[in-house]
Amino acid sequence: MTDLHRRIVRGAPLESDSESWLHREWLVANGLGGFASASISGAITRRYHGLLVAALPAPFGRMVMLNHLSEHLVFPDGTMARLGLEEQPEQEIPRTALHYLTEFRLERGLPVWRFEVEGVVVEKRLLMAYQQNTVYLSYHFLSGPWPVRLELRPYIHFRHQETRVDEPIPEPYALSIIGDRYEISSSADLPKLKLRLYGERSAFTFSGFGARQFCYRQEAERGYEACGTLWNPGSFTTDLLPGRDTTLVASTESWRTIHALRPEEVLTAERLRRQRLLEMAGNPSGVTAELVLAADQFLITPAGRIEEAARAHASGDQVGTVIAGYHWFTDWGRDTMISLEGLTLVTGRHREAGWVLRTFAHYVRDGLIPNMFPEGKSEGLYHTADATLWFFHAIDRYLEVTGDRSTLRLILPTLQEIIYRHRHGTRFGIQADRHDALLQQGAPGYQLTWMDAKVGDWVVTPRRGKAVEINALWYNALRLLEGWLREEEETAAADDLGALAVRVQESFNRRFWYAQGNYLYDVVDGEDGDDAACRPNQIFSLSLRHPVLDPARWQAVLSEVHQQLLTPVGLRSLAPGHPDYKAKYFGDIHARDAAYHQGTVWGWLIGPFVDAWLRVHPEDRATARTFLTSLFPHLEEACIGSISEVFDAEPPFTPRGCVAQAWSVAEVLRCLAKTG
């Protein structure tokens, strides 16, 4: 494969569909958790948008260092044409705002814009240096009747990516100029933003530290303060000449690092890196190849956890983890373990899978892996009942592909300790019930399962008690560890776990079957008794390596999920008709979280559904694949070339939440390989 293109716009001006280009976004990540992202129109519509969102060591986390770049072509007669949109909410979008943007495309996952202005054709490219907080914006003059100059005005507000956009800039930034190098600094203990323009007859004009208000449409739609001030030190200008690229470099790295490669060398290196990713994955084509490149965005070396890196390097290892979703998630244990197979094992990145597993094994506390690592922190939070059980699942998938017994032997004592803690009790009320061996969980103020929406003290989907997927995972973990212990000739310990697994399976099938609905209870022994809501969690009872559900009931459960929960973009989190069912996920935080698991469709759940389908219909891969291909049109929505976190529960299934979600990409990628 020489090229992989996805063209979103081709050959016609965009002014007739401005709204669409405001809601479609692009994303480029740097392998550290940092990224560049905005709408394809050029407008920044979220607090998380920026051309350089740098991943900095604790206590900073991800910081927006270069928010926006205003771009103009300057013609010989002095007239100017703005490239892209700088949109303001509550104003009519000017009909000509996007007139010059005639094409947006991804080339091997990297964004390219094509502008045509009065016969002048210019292309813009953006990329980030891998494992660096450095972004490159390059402009290429393709054709035109006369020479033009390019004017670039950087707009800046150094802030954490979660900080409200209306927070005032505390004091003016300082600008330092050293030849053709420019440094912008604040009084905070932040790295300096370094800027350099590579171009013909380039110059910088100081403007006296001007400021301008920008408004962010997505923030307004999500119920947040939507307008804030960005600071501008001046403008860069340069000639655009045929056959020559002009590149603006913005970075928080040292000048020595920035100057190690010229911009064209960075582009060549990144193209080769992406080609190697495709080769490692077996040179796939089409959507599969696109998703291999999308998967790369989530696999990172965490920039902030310096002590962890030192420990790993001392033992000859590397630190690896998974960003759960862009723009706002960090690395979450549950998402990492669910995503691991699709992101690393299907794509041939086996070494990185091992790094991730060993990294999380180091963080086990009281029999639990972290639920998440907060932004800018070095230690995790452990409020989860299922992430640790997904850890067993991820290890199983890793071992099947790699046969890496040394990693298994390294972490086997940790796995035994995990099961011991779960049997006898650990944090948050997680403990096997001595009467039926089922795993129960629950603690006031916490939501410990993946249905984890919480607003203040309100837990939206309280699932304290014995949750169906927790016990499917519990049984699977017991059987997996039993098998690994037998392989290591620890027969007595394996026999003990085998006997416990038999009890769990018997209790599960006796307690969870909801005969009236012909499916499984979502929770038994809950705060309000047994919960008969029809939810997708029951699918795990037959989708995992070791299905806990009696085979005689597989078809019934699959049929109910198929009929009530399946959509073209994933599974609903609650069946229509339930009093709590919500058809749309929108509005402020309270409204969104009220709908998060009450009908909202989750893309990642298509993976376990396909597994369950093939368990019941092992020869029907063709139908299983159709459940995946119905998602393909979504790659031209939300984040181009990636898959969103959630969708509305009813047509047109509008994408919502994070625009690029690790487990959504991973599960579709995994199942494409499984059904291919």
C-alpha positions in Angstrom: 0.0 0.0 0.0 1.5 3.3 -1.0 -1.3 5.7 0.0 -4.4 5.6 2.2 -6.8 8.5 1.6 -10.2 9.4 3.0 -11.6 12.4 1.1 -14.4 14.1 2.9 -14.9 17.0 0.5 -14.0 17.1 -3.1 -14.2 19.6 -5.8 -16.9 21.9 -4.5 -17.1 24.8 -2.1 -18.4 24.0 1.4 -20.4 27.1 2.2 -23.7 25.3 1.6 -23.0 22.9 4.4 -21.1 25.0 7.0 -22.8 23.3 10.0 -21.5 19.9 9.0 -17.9 21.1 8.9 -18.2 22.6 12.3 -19.3 19.3 13.8 -16.7 17.2 12.0 -13.3 17.1 13.7 -9.8 15.8 13.1 -7.3 14.5 15.6 -3.5 13.9 15.5 -1.9 12.3 18.6 1.8 12.2 19.6 2.2 8.9 21.5 2.5 10.7 24.9 -1.2 11.6 25.4 -0.8 15.0 23.8 -2.6 15.9 20.6 -3.7 18.5 18.0 -7.4 18.8 17.2 -10.1 21.1 15.9 -13.1 21.1 13.5 -12.3 20.5 9.9 -13.6 24.0 9.2 -10.7 25.5 11.1 -12.8 26.7 14.0 -12.0 25.7 17.6 -15.4 24.6 19.0 -14.3 22.8 22.2 -12.2 23.8 25.2 -10.1 20.7 24.2 -9.3 22.0 20.8 -5.9 23.3 20.0 -3.0 23.0 17.6 -0.7 21.9 20.4 -2.2 20.2 23.5 1.1 19.2 25.2 1.3 16.2 27.5 3.5 17.5 30.3 4.8 15.8 33.5 2.9 15.9 36.7 1.5 18.1 38.1 0.5 19.7 34.8 -1.0 17.0 32.6 -2.3 18.0 29.2 -1.9 21.8 28.6 -3.3 23.8 25.7 -0.2 25.7 24.5 -1.2 26.8 21.0 -4.9 27.3 20.8 -5.5 28.6 17.3 -3.8 30.0 14.2 -5.5 32.7 12.0 -4.4 32.1 8.4 -4.6 34.6 5.6 -3.4 34.8 2.0 -2.1 38.3 1.1 -2.3 39.2 -2.6 0.0 41.6 -4.5 -2.7 44.3 -4.4 -2.9 44.1 -0.6 -6.3 42.2 -0.4 -6.5 39.3 2.0 -8.4 36.0 2.0 -9.0 34.1 5.3 -8.4 30.3 5.1 -10.9 28.4 7.2 -13.5 29.5 9.7 -13.3 31.4 12.9 -16.9 30.9 14.0 -18.8 32.6 16.7 -21.9 31.1 18.4 -25.3 32.8 18.1 -24.2 34.5 14.9 -25.1 33.5 11.3 -22.2 31.9 9.7 -21.1 34.0 6.8 -21.9 32.4 3.5 -18.4 32.9 2.3 -16.7 31.7 5.5 -15.7 28.3 4.0 -15.8 29.3 0.4 -12.1 28.7 -0.2 -11.9 25.2 1.4 -12.6 22.8 -1.4 -11.3 19.6 0.1 -10.4 17.9 3.4 -8.8 14.5 3.4 -6.8 12.2 5.6 -3.6 10.7 4.1 -2.6 7.7 6.3 -4.5 9.4 9.1 -2.9 12.8 8.7 -5.1 15.8 7.8 -4.7 17.8 4.6 -6.7 20.9 3.7 -7.0 22.2 0.1 -7.8 25.9 -0.5 -8.6 27.6 -3.8 -8.7 31.4 -3.8 -8.9 33.5 -7.0 -7.0 30.8 -9.0 -4.4 30.2 -6.2 -4.4 26.7 -4.9 -2.7 26.0 -1.5 -2.6 22.8 0.6 -2.0 22.7 4.3 -0.8 19.7 6.3 -0.5 19.0 10.0 1.5 16.4 11.9 3.1 15.9 15.3 6.5 14.5 15.9 6.1 11.1 17.5 6.9 11.1 21.3 7.3 14.9 21.2 5.2 17.8 22.1 5.8 19.4 18.7 3.4 20.3 15.9 4.2 21.1 12.3 1.9 23.1 10.1 3.1 23.1 6.5 1.7 25.1 3.5 2.4 24.2 -0.1 1.7 26.5 -3.1 0.3 24.2 -5.8 -0.6 26.7 -8.5 -1.7 30.2 -9.2 -1.4 33.2 -11.5 0.6 35.3 -9.1 2.8 35.0 -6.0 1.1 35.4 -2.6 2.3 35.9 1.0 1.0 33.9 3.9 0.1 35.6 7.2 -0.2 33.5 10.4 -1.4 34.9 13.7 -1.0 32.6 16.7 -3.6 32.8 19.5 -2.6 31.6 22.9 -4.0 30.9 26.4 -1.8 28.5 28.4 -4.3 26.5 30.4 -5.1 22.9 31.4 -7.3 21.3 28.8 -10.1 20.9 31.4 -10.0 24.6 32.5 -13.0 26.7 31.5 -12.4 28.8 28.4 -13.6 32.0 30.2 -10.9 31.8 32.8 -8.9 35.1 32.4 -5.3 35.1 31.4 -3.6 36.0 34.8 -1.0 38.4 33.3 0.6 39.2 30.0 2.9 36.6 28.5 6.5 37.4 27.7 7.9 37.2 24.2 11.6 36.5 23.6 13.2 36.7 20.1 16.5 35.0 19.4 17.2 35.4 15.7 14.5 33.4 13.9 13.4 31.7 17.1 10.5 32.9 19.2 9.7 31.9 22.8 6.5 32.7 24.7 6.5 32.2 28.5 4.3 32.7 31.5 5.0 33.3 35.1 3.8 29.7 35.9 6.4 27.0 36.0 5.5 25.8 32.5 7.8 25.1 29.6 8.1 27.9 27.1 6.2 27.7 23.8 8.7 27.8 21.1 7.8 29.0 17.6 9.8 29.0 14.3 8.7 29.7 10.8 10.6 28.0 7.9 9.9 30.0 4.7 11.0 32.4 2.1 11.4 36.1 3.2 9.8 35.2 6.5 9.3 37.9 9.1 7.5 38.5 12.4 5.6 41.7 13.1 5.0 42.5 16.8 1.5 43.8 17.4 1.7 44.9 21.0 0.2 41.9 22.7 -3.4 42.0 21.4 -6.3 40.0 22.6 -9.4 38.7 21.0 -12.5 36.8 22.2 -13.2 33.4 20.8 -16.4 31.4 21.3 -16.7 27.6 21.4 -19.9 26.2 20.0 -19.6 22.7 21.5 -19.0 24.2 25.0 -22.2 26.1 24.7 -24.1 23.0 23.5 -22.8 21.1 26.5 -23.9 23.7 29.0 -20.6 25.3 29.8 -19.2 28.9 29.6 -18.5 29.2 25.9 -16.5 32.4 25.3 -13.0 33.4 26.4 -10.0 35.6 25.5 -6.9 34.4 23.5 -3.7 36.4 23.4 -1.8 37.3 20.2 1.8 38.5 20.1 1.8 39.4 16.4 2.0 37.8 13.0 4.4 35.7 10.9 4.5 36.4 7.2 6.3 34.6 4.4 6.2 34.1 0.6 4.5 31.1 -0.8 6.5 29.9 -3.8 5.8 27.0 -6.1 7.5 23.7 -5.1 8.5 25.0 -1.7 6.9 24.3 1.6 6.4 26.9 4.4 6.2 25.3 7.9 5.4 26.8 11.3 6.8 24.7 14.1 5.4 25.0 17.6 6.8 23.0 20.5 7.5 22.8 24.2 10.6 20.7 23.6 14.2 22.0 23.7 15.6 23.8 20.6 18.1 21.1 20.3 15.3 18.5 19.9 13.3 20.8 17.6 16.3 21.3 15.3 17.3 17.6 15.2 15.2 17.1 12.1 14.0 19.5 9.4 10.2 19.6 8.9 10.4 17.6 5.7 12.5 14.9 7.5 9.8 14.7 10.3 7.1 14.2 7.6 9.2 11.4 6.0 9.8 9.8 9.3 6.2 9.8 10.3 5.0 8.4 7.0 7.5 5.6 7.4 6.4 4.9 10.9 2.8 4.7 9.8 3.8 2.4 6.9 5.5 0.1 9.5 2.3 0.1 11.6 0.4 -1.2 8.6 3.1 -3.8 7.8 3.0 -5.0 11.4 -0.7 -5.4 11.1 -0.3 -7.5 7.9 -0.8 -4.7 5.3 -4.6 -4.5 5.6 -6.7 -2.3 3.3 -9.7 -0.1 3.4 -11.4 0.6 6.7 -9.3 -2.0 8.5 -6.1 -0.1 7.6 -7.7 3.2 8.7 -8.6 1.7 12.1 -5.1 0.4 12.5 -3.8 4.0 12.2 -6.7 5.2 14.5 -5.6 2.6 17.1 -2.2 4.1 17.2 -3.6 7.3 18.7 -4.5 5.5 21.9 -1.3 3.7 22.6 1.0 6.0 24.6 4.0 6.3 26.9 2.6 8.3 29.8 4.6 11.5 29.9 3.8 12.4 33.5 4.7 9.3 35.5 8.5 9.7 35.8 9.0 7.4 38.7 7.1 4.6 36.9 9.3 5.0 33.9 12.4 4.9 36.0 11.3 1.6 37.6 10.4 0.0 34.3 13.7 1.1 32.6 15.7 -0.3 35.5 14.3 -3.7 34.8 14.8 -3.4 31.1 11.1 -2.8 30.4 9.0 0.0 29.0 6.0 1.8 30.3 2.8 1.6 28.2 -0.8 2.5 28.6 -4.0 3.3 26.7 -5.8 6.7 26.5 -9.4 5.7 26.8 -10.7 8.5 24.6 -10.1 11.9 23.1 -10.4 14.5 24.1 -10.9 14.3 27.8 -10.2 10.7 29.1 -6.9 9.6 30.6 -5.9 6.0 30.9 -8.6 3.8 32.5 -8.0 0.3 33.6 -11.2 -1.2 32.3 -11.0 0.5 28.9 -7.3 -0.6 28.6 -8.0 -4.2 29.2 -11.0 -4.4 26.9 -9.1 -2.5 24.2 -5.8 -4.3 24.5 -6.6 -7.1 22.0 -7.9 -4.8 19.2 -5.3 -2.1 19.7 -2.2 -4.3 20.0 -2.6 -8.0 19.3 -4.6 -7.6 16.1 -2.2 -4.9 14.9 1.0 -6.9 15.6 2.1 -4.7 18.5 2.7 -7.5 20.8 5.6 -6.0 22.7 3.5 -3.0 23.6 0.8 -5.3 24.9 3.3 -6.8 27.3 4.4 -3.4 28.5 0.8 -2.4 29.2 0.0 -5.6 31.2 3.2 -5.4 33.2 2.6 -1.7 33.9 -0.8 -2.4 35.3 0.4 -5.4 37.3 2.8 -3.1 39.1 -0.2 -0.9 40.2 -2.3 -3.7 41.8 -3.4 -2.7 45.3 -5.6 -4.8 47.6 -6.4 -7.1 44.6 -7.5 -4.3 42.3 -5.9 -2.6 39.2 -6.6 1.2 39.0 -9.9 2.3 37.6 -8.2 5.4 36.2 -5.2 7.7 36.5 -6.3 11.3 37.1 -4.9 14.0 34.8 -1.5 15.2 36.0 -1.3 12.5 38.8 1.2 9.7 39.3 -1.1 7.4 41.4 -4.3 5.7 40.3 -7.8 5.6 41.7 -9.2 2.1 42.4 -13.0 2.4 42.5 -13.9 -0.4 40.1 -15.3 -3.9 40.4 -14.7 -5.0 36.8 -11.4 -3.6 35.6 -9.4 -6.2 37.5 -11.5 -9.0 36.1 -11.0 -7.6 32.6 -7.2 -7.8 33.4 -7.6 -11.6 33.3 -9.3 -11.5 30.0 -6.6 -9.3 28.5 -3.8 -11.6 29.8 -5.6 -14.6 28.2 -5.8 -12.9 24.8 -2.2 -11.9 25.1 -1.0 -15.4 25.9 -3.0 -17.0 23.1 -1.3 -14.7 20.6 2.3 -14.5 22.0 2.7 -17.6 24.2 4.7 -15.3 26.6 5.0 -17.6 29.6 7.6 -15.5 31.2 5.2 -12.6 31.7 2.5 -15.0 33.0 5.0 -16.4 35.5 6.0 -12.9 36.5 2.5 -11.8 37.4 0.9 -15.2 38.4 1.4 -14.5 42.1 -0.3 -11.2 41.6 -3.3 -12.9 39.9 -3.6 -15.4 42.8 -3.5 -12.5 45.2 -6.3 -10.8 43.3 -8.6 -13.9 43.5 -7.8 -14.3 47.2 -8.8 -10.7 47.8 -12.0 -11.0 45.9 -12.9 -14.2 47.7 -12.3 -12.8 51.1 -13.2 -9.1 50.6 -11.4 -6.0 49.4 -12.2 -2.3 48.9 -15.6 -1.0 48.1 -17.5 -4.0 49.3 -16.2 -6.3 46.6 -16.4 -9.8 47.9 -17.7 -13.3 47.0 -20.9 -14.1 48.9 -20.1 -17.1 51.0 -23.6 -18.5 50.4 -23.6 -18.7 46.6 -20.0 -17.7 45.7 -21.3 -14.8 43.4 -19.4 -11.6 43.5 -21.1 -8.7 45.1 -20.0 -5.1 45.2 -21.1 -1.6 46.3 -20.0 1.3 48.4 -21.9 4.5 49.1 -21.2 7.3 46.6 -19.4 5.0 44.1 -20.5 3.4 40.9 -18.1 0.5 40.4 -19.2 -1.1 37.2 -18.7 0.3 33.6 -22.1 2.0 33.9 -20.5 4.6 36.0 -22.4 7.9 35.5 -22.5 10.0 38.6 -23.6 13.6 39.1 -22.6 15.0 42.5 -24.0 12.5 45.0 -26.4 11.1 42.5 -25.4 7.7 41.1 -27.5 7.5 38.0 -27.5 3.7 37.5 -27.1 2.2 41.0 -26.0 -1.4 40.5 -24.9 -2.4 44.0 -25.4 -6.0 44.6 -24.5 -8.8 42.2 -24.2 -7.5 38.6 -24.6 -9.9 35.7 -21.4 -8.9 33.8 -19.3 -8.8 37.0 -20.2 -12.4 37.7 -19.7 -13.5 34.1 -16.2 -11.9 34.4 -15.7 -13.5 37.8 -16.4 -17.0 36.5 -14.2 -16.4 33.4 -11.3 -15.2 35.7 -11.6 -18.3 37.9 -11.5 -20.6 35.0 -8.6 -18.8 33.4 -6.5 -18.8 36.5 -7.4 -22.5 37.1 -6.0 -23.3 33.7 -2.8 -21.3 34.1 -2.1 -23.0 37.4 -2.6 -26.4 36.0 -0.2 -25.6 33.2 2.3 -24.6 35.9 1.5 -27.9 37.8 0.0 -26.2 40.8 -2.7 -28.8 40.9 -4.1 -28.2 44.4 -4.6 -24.5 43.9 -6.2 -25.2 40.5 -8.6 -27.8 41.9 -9.7 -25.3 44.6 -10.5 -22.7 41.9 -12.2 -25.2 39.8 -14.5 -26.2 42.6 -15.3 -22.5 43.3 -16.0 -21.9 39.6 -18.6 -24.8 39.6 -20.4 -23.1 42.5 -20.4 -19.7 40.7 -21.8 -21.2 37.5 -24.5 -23.1 39.3 -25.5 -20.0 41.3 -25.4 -17.8 38.3 -27.8 -19.9 36.2 -30.1 -20.3 39.2 -30.2 -16.7 40.3 -29.9 -14.6 37.1 -32.4 -16.2 34.8 -35.5 -14.0 34.4 -38.0 -16.4 33.0 -40.7 -13.9 32.4 -38.6 -11.9 30.0 -36.5 -14.9 28.7 -33.3 -13.1 29.4 -31.0 -12.3 32.4 -31.5 -10.0 35.4 -29.1 -7.1 35.3 -28.5 -7.2 39.1 -29.7 -9.6 41.7 -29.7 -8.9 45.5 -29.6 -5.2 44.8 -30.6 -2.4 47.0 -34.2 -2.7 45.6 -34.1 -6.4 45.0 -33.6 -8.0 41.6 -33.4 -5.6 38.6 -35.1 -7.0 35.4 -34.1 -4.1 33.2 -33.0 -5.5 29.8 -29.4 -4.2 29.4 -26.5 -5.3 27.2 -24.5 -6.5 30.2 -26.0 -10.0 29.9 -24.2 -10.6 26.6 -21.0 -11.2 28.5 -22.5 -14.4 30.0 -21.9 -16.1 26.6 -19.3 -13.9 24.9 -16.2 -14.5 27.1 -13.7 -17.4 26.8 -15.5 -19.3 29.5 -19.2 -18.6 29.2 -21.0 -18.9 32.5 -24.5 -19.2 31.0 -26.0 -22.6 30.4 -25.8 -23.3 26.6 -29.5 -24.0 26.5 -30.1 -20.3 27.2 -27.6 -18.8 24.8 -30.1 -18.4 21.9 -32.7 -16.8 24.1 -30.4 -14.2 25.5 -28.9 -13.4 22.1 -32.3 -13.0 20.6 -33.5 -10.6 23.2 -30.3 -8.5 22.9 -30.6 -8.6 19.1 -34.3 -7.5 19.0 -34.2 -4.9 21.8 -30.7 -3.5 21.9 -28.9 -3.8 18.6 -28.6 -0.7 16.4 -26.3 -0.1 13.3 -23.7 1.6 15.6 -23.7 -0.7 18.7 -25.9 -1.8 21.5 -28.4 0.3 23.5 -27.6 0.5 27.1 -31.3 0.0 28.0 -34.2 -1.4 26.1 -36.9 1.0 24.7 -40.0 0.9 26.8 -38.3 1.0 30.2 -39.4 4.1 32.3 -35.8 5.4 32.4 -35.1 5.0 28.7 -33.6 8.1 27.1 -33.6 8.4 23.3 -31.0 11.2 23.1 -27.8 12.0 24.9 -27.4 15.8 24.9 -27.6 19.0 27.0 -25.7 19.9 30.1 -23.8 17.5 32.4 -26.9 16.6 34.4 -29.0 15.8 31.3 -26.2 13.9 29.6 -25.3 11.7 32.6 -29.0 11.0 33.1 -29.0 9.4 29.6 -25.4 8.0 29.6 -26.5 4.4 30.4 -30.2 4.7 30.0 -30.6 3.9 26.3 -27.5 5.6 24.8 -25.8 3.4 22.3 -22.2 2.3 23.0 -20.1 1.4 20.0 -17.7 -1.0 21.8 -20.5 -3.3 22.7 -20.7 -4.5 19.1 -17.6 -6.5 19.9 -19.1 -8.8 22.5 -22.3 -9.0 20.5 -20.3 -10.4 17.5 -18.6 -12.9 19.9 -22.0 -14.0 21.2 -23.4 -14.3 17.7 -20.5 -16.5 16.5 -20.8 -18.6 19.6 -24.4 -19.4 18.8 -23.9 -19.3 15.0 -20.3 -20.3 14.5 -20.6 -20.7 10.7 -22.4 -17.4 10.1 -19.5 -15.0 9.8 -21.2 -13.2 6.9 -24.0 -11.9 9.1 -21.6 -11.1 11.9 -19.6 -8.9 9.6 -22.7 -6.9 8.6 -23.0 -5.8 12.2 -19.6 -4.1 11.7 -20.0 -2.7 8.2 -23.0 -0.8 9.3 -20.6 1.4 11.3 -18.4 2.2 8.4 -20.3 5.4 7.3 -19.6 6.8 10.8 -16.0 7.2 9.9 -17.0 10.4 8.0 -18.8 11.8 11.1 -17.5 13.2 14.4 -13.7 12.5 14.3 -12.9 11.6 10.8 -11.4 8.2 10.5 -12.2 7.1 14.1 -15.2 5.9 16.1 -17.1 7.8 18.7 -17.8 6.8 22.3 -21.6 6.8 22.2 -24.6 7.6 19.9 -28.2 8.6 20.4 -30.4 5.6 20.9 -32.7 6.3 17.9 -32.2 7.3 14.3 -30.2 9.0 13.0 -28.0 7.7 15.8 -26.1 11.0 16.2 -22.6 10.5 17.5 -21.9 11.9 21.0 -19.4 11.9 23.8 -15.7 11.5 23.0 -15.2 11.7 19.2 -12.5 9.0 19.3 -12.8 6.2 21.8 -10.2 3.4 22.3 -12.6 0.5 22.9 -14.9 1.5 20.1 -12.0 1.4 17.6 -10.4 -1.7 19.2 -13.6 -3.8 19.2 -14.5 -3.1 15.6 -10.9 -3.7 14.5 -10.8 -7.0 16.5 -14.0 -8.3 15.1 -13.1 -7.3 11.5 -10.2 -9.6 11.9 -12.3 -12.3 13.5 -15.0 -12.2 10.7 -12.6 -11.7 7.8 
